[in-house]
Amino acid sequence: MQTDWFASASAILFREWDPIGISRWDDSPRDEYDDYRNHLAGLIRAGASDHVLLDNLEWAEVECIELGPIDYHRNTRVVAALRALGPPPG
């Protein structure tokens, strides 16, 4: 089901990626990373490599959120967790 993949991907980004650290807040918005999730879903559907997905997580952190340094090990785990969900529906 479509919402299952997106809900699971949102949870991965919220709990495992979370460069802002909002998951520690009790009233944190659970949809904070949904735009990035949707972008990554499109890349995965298009057959993007893990390297491309990692580049996009880095781009989100550095260019959009304006944070750094990048945690490559964390991002690698996030990409693996997203891949483990299987292909996103589309």
PEGIDA-V606739 format. One record per pair of residues at least 4 apart in sequence whose C-alpha atoms are under 8 Angstrom apart, sorted by the first residue. I is the first residue (numbers start at 1). J is the second residue. Records with the same first field share a line. If there is no record, write none. Layout:
BEGIN
I = J + J
END
This chain:
BEGIN
1 = 5 + 89
2 = 6 + 88 + 89 + 90
3 = 7
4 = 8
5 = 9 + 85 + 88 + 89
6 = 10 + 37 + 88
7 = 11
8 = 12 + 85
9 = 13 + 37 + 82 + 85
10 = 14 + 30 + 31 + 33 + 34 + 37
11 = 15 + 16
12 = 16 + 17 + 78 + 81 + 82
13 = 17 + 18 + 33 + 37 + 78
14 = 18 + 22 + 23 + 30 + 32 + 33
15 = 23
16 = 74 + 78
17 = 74 + 75 + 78
18 = 22 + 23
19 = 61 + 67
20 = 65
22 = 28 + 29
23 = 28
24 = 28
33 = 37
34 = 38
35 = 39
36 = 40 + 60
37 = 41
38 = 42
39 = 43
40 = 44 + 53 + 56
41 = 45 + 88
42 = 46
43 = 47 + 48 + 53
44 = 48 + 49 + 53 + 87 + 88
45 = 87 + 88 + 89 + 90
48 = 52 + 53
49 = 53
50 = 54 + 79
51 = 55
52 = 56
53 = 57 + 79
54 = 58 + 75 + 76 + 79
55 = 59
56 = 60
57 = 61 + 75
58 = 62 + 70
59 = 63 + 64
60 = 64 + 65 + 66
61 = 65 + 66 + 67 + 68 + 70
62 = 66 + 67 + 68 + 70
63 = 67
71 = 75
72 = 76
73 = 77
74 = 78
75 = 79
76 = 80
77 = 81
78 = 82
79 = 83
80 = 84
81 = 85
82 = 86
83 = 87
END
